[in-house]
Amino acid sequence: MAMSALRLVAFDLDGTLTRGLTCLEALAQRFDVVDQVARWEQARSEAEITAVRQGVWHLLGAKAIEDQAGHFRDISLAPGAAEGIRLLHQAGIQTVIVSLAFEIHVRWFARRLNIDHVIATKVSSSGAFRHVFPSTKPTLLAEHAATVGIDLSETAAVGDSFGDVPMLAAVGTSVYLGTAPPEGLTATWHLPHAGIDAVADRLLNNR
């Protein structure tokens, strides 16, 4: 991708924009879903993820988001997260979180960081799920980008785990923050544990 074309940056949430506890780990002990969350963290197939996700939602869905959000404050943001997002916005670049987590949880972090859009697992008022899986991240991101007139070649993605590989492989520029890139991933940049301000600086200064 010609970096001058950069118009959108997509971020994973857990482990990328945040560090340490995941959203669900922060809620697990408070709402007695430790076992279910542990199974979710270990799940690999879409069938496994779906089953555990629906079970966790059944337990958490009745809890007011205000009650849940209080525990999100225990989650550390990545170094330079707010500054990095601000720098991207000042340069006219849109931002989006693409996460397997529940949309209601992801939106809390999007508001905190002033991120433009959210793509996450959605549960309708009727209880129907629109799931996000690693394999569907690229399609959902492409659909979102198209709605704002942006191509994936004009998009960068930032992630930290094997679950981000399909999204990272689909965009014009990829930034991998994990310790060692998963097999088969050739990221544009490998910046282990970098702050989001450093990621933004790399993207903006290599356009």
N, C-alpha and C positions, 0 to 999 in steps of 0.2 A: 504494500500500500504506500502511496505517496503520503507522507505524514502531514503534508499541508492540507489533506482532505479530511483530517480528523474532525468529526462532528458529534460523536456520541461515545461515552465511556460506560461500560457495563461492569458492575462490581458484584461479586459474590458477597454474602453477608458474613456468616460464621467463619472466623479464621482469616478473613480478608479485611473487612471494615471493622470487625471486632477481633479481640484476642482473648484467649482463655476460655471461659465458659461459653457454650452455645446458648441460644435462646431457650431451648428446651431444658438444657441442663440447669439453667438458672431457676426454672420453674419446677423442676422434678421433685426436689425434696419438699418444697412448700406445699405442693398439691398432691403429694404421694403418688407420683408416676415414675419413680426412679427406675423400676424394672422395665417399663414400657419404653422409656427414653433410651435406656441402654440398648434395647433391642433395635430401636430405630438407628442409633449410631452405628450398629454393627450390620444392619441390613444392606444387602447389595443388589438383589434383584428387585424389579419394579413391583412384583407381586408381594414380596416381603415388605417393602417400603409402604405400599398401599395398606396392607393389613395393619401394620403397626401404627401408621399415621391415623387411620380411622379410629383405632382404639384410643390413641392419645387424645384426639379431638373430642371423642365421646366424654372423656374425663375432664378436659379443660374447657370445652365449649360453653358450659354453663357459668363459668367464672367470668365476672366482669373484667373487661380489658384493663380497667383502672387497677384492679387487684393484681392482675398479672404484671402490668407495666412497672409497678413498684419494684419488682425483682429484676427487671432489666437494668436498673441502675447499678446493679452489682457487676454488670458486664463491662469490661474495659474496652473503650474504643481503640482502634489502631492508632499508633502515634501519627500525629499530623492529619487525622481524618478530616476534621472540620476545615483546616487550612487547605488541604489538597482539593476538596470539593469546591471551596471558594475560588481557588485559582483556576480550576476548569471552567466554572461558570463565568468568571471575569473574562475568560478567553472566548466566550460564546459557545462553549461545548456543553451539550446536554448530558445528564447523568441518569442512570437507572440501576436499581438493585435487581438482580436475578437470583432467586433463592428457592431452595426446596422447602423452606420453612413456611409456616402459615402466614398468609397475607396480613392478617390483623396484627401479628407480631412485627413483621418486616416494616409495615407502615410507621410503627413507633420510631424505629431507627431512621427511616427516611425523613420523618419530620424533624428529628433531632439534628440530622446532618444537612437538612435542606436539599435533599436529593429529589430530582424532578419526578421520577416515575418508579413504579414497583411492579415486578413480575414475580409472583409467588403462589404457593398453593392456596386456592380460594375455595371457601365453603359457602354455598348460597344459603339463603334463609330457609330453604326447603331441605337443607342437609346434603345437597348434591356437591360433589367434589370436582374441581378443575385442578388436577394434579400437575405438579412440576417435578420432573425427573431429570437426572443428568442428560439423558438422551433427548429430552424435549426442550432443554434450555436454548439450543440454537434456533429451533423453529419459532419458539415464543419470542425470542429476541428479534428475529428477522421480521416477524409480524408487527411487533411494536415499532421497530425502526421504520418500516414501510409507512406506518400511520403518520409519522412525522417527517416523511420524505427523505429518509436516510438509508443508504445501502450498508450492508455489513462490511463492505470494503472500506467504508468511512468510519468504522466502529472499532474501538479497542475494548478488550475484556481483561479483567483482573481477577485472578483466583488463586487458591492455595492448595487444592486437593484434586484427587483423581476424578471427583464428581464434577469438576469444572472443565475437564479436558475437552468434551464435545463443544462447549461454548468457545473455549480458547482456540480450538482448531478451526472454527467457523468464521472468525473475524479477521479483519485486515492486520491488526496488531494485537499481540497477546503478551500479558505480563504475568509471570508465575512467581508467587511469593513463598511457596513451600520450600522445604529444605532441599529436596531433590526432585526434579521433574519426573512425573510418571513416565513409564516406558511408552514410547511412541509420540510423546509431546515434544515438539521443537518450538519453544516459545521465542517470540521476538526478543524478550528480555527475561532473564531469570534474576530476580532481585530478592533473595531469601530474607523473609521477615522485614522487608522494607516498610517504612511509614508511607502513608498515602500521600503526604506532601512530596516525598521523594519520587513516588510513582508519577504524580502530576507533573513534577519538574521534568522528569525524563520524557514524558509524552509531549509536553509543550515545547521543549527545547530540541526536539528531534522531528518537528513537523516539516 
